[in-house]
Amino acid sequence: MSAKKTTVSTDKDWWRGAVIYQIYPRSFQDSTGDGSGDLNGITGRLEHAASLGVDAIWLSPFFKSPMADMGYDVSDYCDVDPIFGTLGDFDALVDKAHRLGLKVIIDQVISHTSDQHPWFKESRTSRDNPKADWYVWADPKPDGTAPNNWLSIFGGPGWEWDGVRRQYYMHNFLTSQPDLNFHNPEVQDAVLDTVKFWLERGVDGFRLDTVNFYFHDKHLRDNPPLDGSLKGGTADAPDTNPYGMQHHLYDKTQPENVAFLKRLRSLLDKYEARATVGEVGDGYRSLSTVAAYTTGNDKLNMCYTFDLLSPNFTADHIRNCVTAVETQCVDGWICWAFSNHDVMRHASRFTAEGDDPARIAKLALTVLSTLRGSICLYQGEELGLFEADLAFEDLRDPYGIRFWPAFKGRDGCRTPMVWDAGMPFAGFSTVKPWLPVPPAHAAVAIDRQDKQAGSVLSHYRQMLKLRKAHGALVDGDIAFLATNQDLLAFTRTKGEDTFLFVFNLTREPVQFAVPSGLDGISAFAVPGFNPDFDGKVVSLAGMDAFCGKL
């Protein structure tokens, strides 16, 4: 599993069509024997990421934190939490990644901090200290209740009472994750300084957590209920969570955010070949928000949404999402993903009774890697890992603990990577890990699949190699073909190259007649799929794929 050493690209548009591999540090590799993954563990396994053929790695948070929300509650933006290592370990990781030709993207969690951050500790001491207005504080209503009806995604009101200031502070997530007040220019300056800190250390980009949550409505107006006419797209929360019952007009996605994103872009443009990808969680508005944040070449380079992170693996849904982006974003850019650390693994979401799970995993990657946009892969999906079914006593995710048993949270997709089926805990650690390693995961470990022809891992490597070899698949145009069947059919074109892709995402066999405008197309091998083609008609089995090339 060796990877050729190279140098990292200095092309300023390297991110356009890039393949990004997300690493969840706590669950990637334990190098210290404490049951938790760390930076040195990642460094020791970077050859695996490089062997896949990805362009960049994205590291979920490793900053100093009380870990109430697994690092998304930052207490120091400019240091590494000891459980992950040191700044020196991070520098070594970046150096090795660059030598392997991998860009390094890090999570930047700036919509909120931990309540243990020095900024918040000072802010809560009084109403007139230098940082008094660095967080979102508000007086109670005359009856003592919260200032408005805003809710926390993690359950309950979006406000917490502080007895010292005798005010409420806003928190979109845990009560220990107070929201920063981006209406204060000093706050913007401070968070941009933390971005600069990591730019100076050589990071190549930032994944911006909850990028549409930075600003709130200054007038603290109540959110209206979400009525039936606004349904569509992705939900803001599982239907077990009342957060999804509101139309979030005022607690996020405020117009002032655009100007801040321009400030952020201006900073990054002072450095060579740096990029941003924003996480947009905005329900039915998500794709229009992506358009607002990425068009004009003066804000974010790209965004991703939760639209394809749903259970809906159908031709209609994928076509509608991509068409919406192509229509609304104009000169903007999208990053597509089927899995990440916040949702059930797609091998579980997309697999029905009677399916071959490995075939579903291969088909999903084939679809994803042929769409127009950049793509993000989540550690373990290249093995076809499915969602781990954990007992309540094993949970560490506050979201799952709060809504158990109706919603089991996110721990099921965060279990450790499996490297060696014959080793204790599949080679992740020498001691009991922070989350269990399911025996069924260990059975499909990397050592089992690495040299196995036809494995999911082999398919990922071959498909990403195919994508990188053809510019039409990296950043070429996309055009959907009309069909009277439940098929996903489109062309990708760049220059003289045109590819035709046809996906049957149903369980029934179908036929597809090649349109007259594509006369002369010939079958082009896609790893793992070999439908019948007589030059005019493609015969696809259930959950099948075809590729043709002019």
C-alpha positions in Angstrom: 0.0 0.0 0.0 2.7 2.4 -1.0 2.1 5.8 -2.4 4.4 7.7 -4.8 6.0 10.8 -3.2 5.3 14.0 -4.9 4.8 17.7 -4.2 1.6 19.4 -3.3 -0.1 21.4 -6.1 0.3 25.2 -6.1 -2.6 25.6 -8.6 -5.0 28.2 -7.0 -8.0 26.2 -8.3 -6.8 22.8 -7.0 -10.1 22.5 -5.0 -12.3 22.6 -8.1 -13.3 19.0 -8.7 -11.0 17.8 -5.9 -11.5 14.6 -3.9 -11.3 15.3 -0.2 -10.9 12.5 2.4 -12.4 13.3 5.8 -10.5 12.0 8.9 -12.1 11.9 12.3 -8.9 12.1 14.4 -10.3 10.4 17.5 -11.2 7.4 15.4 -8.4 7.1 12.8 -5.4 5.6 14.6 -4.3 5.5 18.2 -0.5 5.8 18.5 -0.2 6.2 22.3 -2.2 3.3 23.6 -4.9 5.3 25.3 -7.8 4.1 23.2 -8.2 7.4 21.3 -6.8 8.4 17.9 -4.3 11.2 17.6 -2.2 13.3 15.2 0.8 11.0 15.1 -1.6 8.1 14.4 -2.9 10.0 11.4 0.6 10.8 10.2 1.5 7.1 10.3 -1.5 6.2 8.1 -1.3 9.0 5.5 -0.1 6.5 2.9 -3.5 5.0 3.0 -5.2 8.3 2.1 -2.7 8.9 -0.6 -3.2 5.4 -2.0 -6.9 6.1 -2.6 -6.0 8.9 -5.1 -7.5 11.8 -3.1 -6.3 15.3 -3.4 -6.7 16.5 0.2 -7.5 15.4 3.7 -9.9 17.2 6.0 -9.2 16.9 9.7 -12.1 17.2 12.1 -11.3 19.4 15.2 -8.1 18.6 17.2 -8.0 21.9 19.1 -8.0 22.3 22.9 -11.4 21.5 24.2 -13.3 20.1 27.1 -14.7 17.6 24.6 -18.3 18.1 25.5 -19.1 17.9 21.8 -16.1 15.9 20.7 -13.9 18.9 20.0 -16.6 21.1 18.4 -16.5 23.1 21.6 -13.1 24.9 21.3 -11.4 26.4 24.3 -8.2 27.5 22.4 -8.2 27.9 18.7 -4.4 28.1 18.4 -3.3 24.9 20.2 -3.7 21.2 19.9 -5.6 19.3 22.7 -3.1 17.0 24.5 -5.2 13.9 23.7 -4.3 14.5 20.1 -0.7 15.6 20.6 1.2 18.9 20.1 1.6 21.7 17.6 4.9 19.9 16.6 2.9 16.8 15.8 0.6 18.8 13.6 3.5 20.4 11.8 4.9 16.9 11.1 1.6 15.8 9.8 1.3 18.7 7.4 4.9 18.1 6.2 4.3 14.5 5.4 0.9 15.1 3.8 2.5 17.7 1.5 5.4 15.3 0.6 2.7 12.7 -0.4 0.9 15.3 -2.5 -2.0 15.8 -0.1 -3.5 19.2 0.8 -4.5 19.6 4.4 -7.9 21.1 5.3 -8.8 21.7 9.0 -12.1 22.3 10.7 -12.7 25.9 11.7 -15.4 26.1 14.3 -16.0 29.8 14.8 -19.8 30.2 15.2 -19.4 29.3 18.8 -16.8 28.4 21.4 -16.7 26.3 24.6 -17.9 28.0 27.7 -14.3 27.3 29.0 -12.8 29.6 26.3 -11.1 32.7 28.0 -13.3 35.0 25.9 -16.5 33.6 27.3 -15.1 33.4 30.9 -14.4 37.1 30.7 -17.6 38.0 28.9 -19.8 36.4 31.6 -18.2 38.3 34.5 -20.2 41.5 33.9 -22.1 43.6 31.5 -19.3 46.2 31.0 -16.1 44.2 30.7 -14.0 44.5 27.5 -15.6 41.3 26.1 -19.1 41.8 27.4 -20.5 42.0 23.9 -18.4 39.2 22.4 -21.3 36.7 22.8 -25.0 37.0 22.2 -26.5 38.2 25.5 -30.1 39.3 26.0 -32.4 40.3 28.9 -35.2 38.0 29.9 -38.8 38.8 29.1 -40.7 40.4 32.1 -41.9 37.0 33.2 -38.3 35.7 33.4 -38.5 33.5 30.3 -36.0 33.4 27.4 -35.9 36.4 25.0 -37.6 34.5 22.2 -38.5 31.1 20.9 -35.2 30.0 19.4 -34.3 26.4 19.9 -31.1 24.4 20.3 -30.3 21.7 17.8 -29.3 19.5 20.7 -32.6 19.9 22.4 -34.5 22.5 24.5 -34.3 26.3 24.3 -31.5 28.1 22.5 -30.9 30.2 25.6 -29.2 29.6 28.9 -29.5 31.8 32.0 -26.4 33.2 33.6 -26.9 34.3 37.2 -23.9 36.7 37.3 -25.0 38.9 34.4 -28.6 38.2 35.0 -29.1 37.7 31.3 -29.5 34.8 28.9 -26.8 33.8 26.4 -27.6 32.2 23.1 -26.4 28.7 22.1 -27.4 26.9 19.0 -25.9 23.6 20.3 -25.0 22.6 23.9 -25.4 25.1 26.7 -21.6 24.8 27.0 -21.3 26.1 23.4 -22.2 29.8 23.6 -22.6 31.6 20.3 -20.2 34.4 19.3 -21.6 37.8 18.4 -20.4 38.4 14.9 -22.2 41.8 14.8 -19.2 42.9 16.9 -16.2 43.8 14.6 -13.8 42.9 17.3 -15.1 39.3 17.3 -14.6 39.1 13.5 -11.1 40.4 13.9 -10.3 37.8 16.6 -11.6 34.8 14.7 -9.8 35.9 11.5 -6.6 36.1 13.6 -7.1 32.4 14.5 -7.5 31.6 10.8 -4.3 33.4 10.0 -2.5 31.4 12.7 -3.2 28.2 10.8 -2.5 29.7 7.4 1.0 30.6 8.7 1.5 27.0 9.8 0.9 25.8 6.2 -2.7 24.5 6.1 -4.2 24.6 2.6 -7.8 25.3 3.5 -10.7 25.3 6.0 -13.9 23.4 6.4 -16.1 26.0 8.0 -18.4 24.4 10.5 -22.0 25.7 10.5 -21.0 28.5 8.2 -24.5 30.0 8.0 -24.9 30.2 11.8 -22.4 33.1 12.3 -24.9 35.9 12.5 -28.3 36.2 14.3 -31.1 38.7 13.9 -30.2 41.8 15.9 -33.9 42.3 16.8 -34.2 38.7 18.2 -37.5 38.1 16.4 -39.3 34.8 17.0 -39.0 32.1 14.3 -42.3 31.3 12.7 -43.5 27.7 12.5 -42.5 25.7 9.5 -45.6 25.3 7.4 -46.3 22.7 4.8 -45.5 25.0 1.8 -41.9 25.2 2.9 -41.2 21.4 2.9 -38.6 20.1 0.6 -34.8 19.7 0.6 -33.4 18.4 3.8 -34.7 18.7 7.3 -33.0 20.9 9.8 -33.2 18.1 12.4 -34.6 14.6 12.8 -38.3 14.5 13.1 -37.8 13.5 16.8 -36.4 16.9 17.4 -38.7 20.0 17.7 -36.0 22.1 16.2 -37.2 21.0 12.8 -40.7 22.5 13.5 -39.5 26.0 13.1 -38.8 28.1 10.0 -35.3 29.3 11.0 -35.6 32.8 9.6 -33.9 34.7 12.3 -31.4 32.5 14.3 -29.2 31.8 11.3 -28.5 32.6 7.6 -28.6 36.3 8.1 -27.6 38.7 5.2 -24.7 40.2 7.2 -22.9 36.9 6.8 -22.0 37.6 3.2 -19.8 40.6 4.1 -17.9 38.6 6.7 -17.3 35.8 4.2 -15.8 38.4 1.9 -13.5 39.5 4.7 -12.5 35.8 5.2 -11.8 35.3 1.5 -9.7 38.5 1.3 -7.5 37.0 4.1 -7.1 33.7 2.3 -6.3 35.4 -1.0 -3.1 36.8 0.6 -1.8 33.2 0.7 -1.0 30.9 -2.2 -3.6 28.2 -3.3 -5.8 28.2 -0.1 -9.4 27.2 -0.2 -12.6 27.1 1.9 -15.5 24.7 2.0 -18.5 25.7 4.1 -21.0 23.5 5.8 -24.5 24.7 5.1 -27.3 23.3 7.2 -30.3 25.3 6.1 -33.2 22.9 5.4 -35.1 23.8 2.2 -32.9 26.9 1.6 -29.6 25.0 1.6 -28.9 25.2 -2.1 -29.9 28.8 -2.5 -27.6 29.6 0.5 -24.7 27.8 -1.3 -25.4 30.0 -4.3 -25.2 33.2 -2.1 -22.0 32.1 -0.4 -20.0 30.8 -3.5 -20.9 32.9 -6.5 -18.9 36.0 -7.5 -15.4 34.5 -6.7 -15.2 36.7 -3.6 -16.5 34.6 -0.8 -16.3 30.8 -0.2 -14.7 28.6 -2.8 -17.4 25.9 -2.3 -20.0 24.6 0.1 -21.6 21.3 1.0 -25.1 20.7 2.2 -27.1 17.8 3.7 -29.1 17.2 0.6 -27.3 14.1 -0.5 -26.7 13.1 3.1 -30.3 11.8 3.3 -31.7 8.3 2.9 -32.9 9.3 -0.6 -30.7 7.4 -3.1 -33.0 7.8 -6.1 -32.5 9.2 -9.6 -35.1 11.9 -9.1 -33.5 13.2 -5.9 -30.0 13.3 -7.2 -31.0 14.9 -10.5 -33.1 17.6 -8.7 -30.2 18.5 -6.3 -27.6 18.8 -9.0 -30.0 20.7 -11.3 -30.8 23.2 -8.5 -27.1 23.8 -8.0 -26.4 24.2 -11.8 -29.3 26.6 -12.0 -28.7 28.7 -8.9 -25.0 28.7 -8.4 -24.0 29.9 -11.9 -20.3 30.5 -11.2 -20.4 29.0 -7.7 -19.3 25.5 -6.7 -20.6 22.6 -4.7 -18.9 19.7 -2.8 -21.0 16.6 -2.8 -20.9 13.8 -0.1 -22.9 10.8 0.8 -21.4 10.3 4.3 -19.7 12.3 7.1 -19.3 12.3 10.8 -22.8 13.7 11.4 -25.1 11.2 9.6 -25.7 7.5 9.4 -23.2 5.9 7.0 -24.6 5.6 3.5 -23.9 1.9 3.2 -26.7 1.5 5.8 -29.0 4.3 4.5 -28.9 3.1 0.9 -29.0 -0.7 1.4 -32.4 -2.5 1.3 -33.1 -6.1 2.3 -31.7 -8.5 -0.3 -29.1 -6.0 -1.6 -25.4 -6.9 -1.9 -23.9 -4.2 0.5 -20.6 -4.2 -1.4 -22.3 -3.5 -4.7 -24.3 -0.6 -3.2 -21.1 0.9 -1.8 -19.4 0.6 -5.2 -22.5 2.1 -7.0 -22.7 5.0 -4.6 -19.1 5.9 -5.2 -19.5 5.6 -8.9 -22.4 8.0 -8.9 -20.6 10.5 -6.5 -17.4 10.5 -8.5 -19.1 11.3 -11.8 -21.2 14.3 -10.6 -20.0 17.8 -11.3 -18.5 19.3 -8.3 -15.9 18.4 -5.7 -16.5 15.3 -3.6 -15.8 14.4 0.0 -15.3 10.9 1.2 -15.6 9.9 4.9 -13.1 7.5 6.5 -14.3 3.9 6.3 -16.7 4.3 3.4 -13.9 3.0 1.1 -14.3 -0.3 3.0 -18.1 -0.3 2.7 -18.5 0.2 6.5 -22.1 0.4 7.7 -23.5 2.1 10.7 -22.5 0.5 14.0 -25.4 -0.4 16.3 -24.3 0.7 19.7 -25.8 0.2 23.1 -26.9 3.2 25.1 -24.1 2.7 27.6 -21.5 3.0 24.8 -22.7 6.4 23.5 -20.5 9.5 23.8 -22.5 11.8 21.6 -24.6 14.3 23.6 -27.1 14.6 20.7 -27.8 10.8 20.8 -27.9 10.7 24.6 -30.4 13.5 24.6 -32.8 12.0 22.1 -32.3 8.3 22.8 -34.0 5.9 21.8 -35.9 7.8 19.1 -32.6 9.1 17.7 -29.4 7.3 18.4 -27.0 10.1 17.6 -23.8 10.1 15.6 -21.6 7.6 17.4 -22.6 4.8 15.0 -20.7 6.5 12.2 -17.7 7.5 14.4 -16.4 4.1 15.4 -12.7 3.4 14.9 -11.1 2.6 11.5 -10.3 -1.0 11.0 -6.8 -1.7 9.7 -5.9 -5.3 10.5 -8.6 -8.0 11.0 -6.3 -10.2 13.0 -5.1 -7.5 15.5 -6.8 -6.5 18.7 -9.4 -3.9 18.0 -8.6 -4.3 14.3 -5.3 -2.5 14.6 -6.8 0.8 15.8 -5.5 0.6 19.3 -3.8 -1.8 21.8 -6.5 -1.1 24.4 -10.2 -0.8 24.5 -11.1 2.2 22.2 -13.3 5.1 23.1 -16.1 3.6 20.9 -16.5 -0.2 20.2 -15.1 -1.8 17.1 -17.9 -4.0 15.7 -16.7 -7.5 14.7 -18.4 -7.2 11.3 -16.3 -4.0 10.7 -13.1 -5.9 11.6 -14.0 -8.6 9.0 -13.7 -6.0 6.2 -10.5 -4.3 7.4 -8.0 -2.8 5.1 -5.6 -5.8 5.2 -8.5 -8.0 4.0 -9.3 -5.7 1.0 -6.0 -4.2 0.1 -4.9 -6.7 -2.5 -8.3 -8.3 -3.1 -9.6 -7.8 -6.7 -13.2 -6.6 -6.7 -13.2 -5.3 -3.1 -14.8 -2.1 -2.2 -11.4 -0.6 -1.5 -10.1 -1.7 -4.9 -13.1 -0.1 -6.5 -12.5 3.2 -4.8 -8.9 3.3 -6.0 -9.8 2.5 -9.5 -12.8 4.8 -9.7 -10.8 7.8 -8.3 -8.0 7.0 -10.7 -10.5 7.1 -13.6 -11.9 10.4 -12.4 -8.5 12.0 -12.1 -7.5 10.8 -15.6 -10.3 12.6 -17.4 -10.8 16.4 -17.1 -14.5 16.0 -18.1 -15.1 14.2 -14.8 -13.1 16.7 -12.7 -14.7 19.9 -13.8 -16.5 19.3 -17.1 -20.0 20.3 -17.9 -23.0 18.1 -16.9 -26.2 17.7 -18.8 -29.1 15.4 -17.8 -30.9 13.3 -20.4 -34.6 13.0 -20.4 -35.9 9.4 -19.9 -39.3 8.0 -19.2 -37.9 5.6 -16.7 -36.5 5.9 -13.1 -32.9 6.3 -14.4 -30.2 8.8 -13.7 -28.6 9.6 -17.1 -26.2 12.5 -17.9 -23.2 13.5 -19.9 -20.0 15.0 -18.8 -18.2 17.1 -21.4 -14.9 19.0 -21.6 -13.3 19.9 -24.8 -13.5 17.0 -27.2 -14.3 14.5 -24.5 -17.8 13.4 -23.8 -18.9 10.7 -21.4 -22.3 9.2 -20.9 -23.3 7.8 -17.5 -26.5 5.8 -16.9 -27.4 4.6 -13.4 -30.3 2.3 -12.5 -30.9 3.0 -8.8 -33.9 0.7 -8.7 -33.9 -3.1 -8.0 -35.5 -3.9 -11.3 -33.8 -4.5 -14.7 -34.3 -1.7 -17.3 -33.2 -0.7 -20.7 -31.9 2.6 -21.9 -31.9 3.7 -25.6 -28.9 5.9 -26.4 -30.2 9.2 -27.8 -29.5 10.0 -31.4 -27.2 12.8 -30.5 -24.8 10.3 -29.0 -24.5 8.0 -32.0 -21.2 6.3 -32.1 -20.7 6.1 -28.3 -18.8 3.0 -27.1 -18.8 1.3 -23.8 -16.2 2.6 -21.4 -15.1 0.3 -18.6 -16.3 1.3 -15.1 -14.9 -1.0 -12.4 -17.4 -3.5 -11.0 -20.1 -2.9 -13.6 -20.5 -4.5 -17.0 -24.1 -4.1 -18.4 -25.0 -5.4 -21.9 -24.7 -2.8 -24.7 -25.4 -3.5 -28.4 -24.3 0.0 -29.6 -27.9 1.4 -29.3 -29.5 0.0 -26.1 -28.0 -0.5 -22.7 -29.5 -3.3 -20.6 -29.0 -2.6 -16.9 -29.6 -5.0 -14.0 -30.9 -3.6 -10.7 -28.5 -1.2 -9.0 -26.3 -1.1 -12.1 -24.1 1.5 -13.9 -23.1 2.1 -17.5 -20.4 4.4 -18.9 -19.9 5.3 -22.6 -17.4 7.5 -24.3 -17.6 9.4 -27.6 
